Amino acid sequence: MVWFSPELSVTYWPRGRFDKLIKQFWSTGVWRGDLTRRNLAAASKRYFAPPLMVAVVAAGLVAAAFGLVLGILPLAGYLAAVAALAVTAADLSLKARVALLVVLPSIHFSWGAGFWFGFLRGAAKTVDRSRVS
């Protein structure tokens, strides 16, 4: 059960450095993978999008490394979708659009790879220390 109360006040502190953002999403992915492993039936289907993308892109890159040129298509398709989003997103500055080209793949791949780690090995001692000085 989730309790909603308009009186609650929440403060969000965005990560101050790019590497901290990546660590945050890696840790979140690891824990989501671990929780999914523990209770697969309760996992939302949307949790599988980033890890599926990571697996398909990785398989494609392995295939490309062995000479199957079409193996690059999953990565190219993903990057094309990110580029299309950056171009068509409303009310964003040029700087924000360019940032999307780096930030979205970084968070999707770190979360998706973290998910696989957590799903296959468990979260164990994974802790998000990205907000700790």
Secondary structure, DSSP 8 states (H G I E B T S, - for coil): -----TT--------SSHHHHHHHHHHHHHHHHHHHHH-GGG--GGGGHHHHHHHHHHHHHHHHHTT-GGGGHHHHHHHHHHHHHHHH-TT--HHHHHHHHHHHHHHHHHHHHHHHHHHHH--TT----TT--
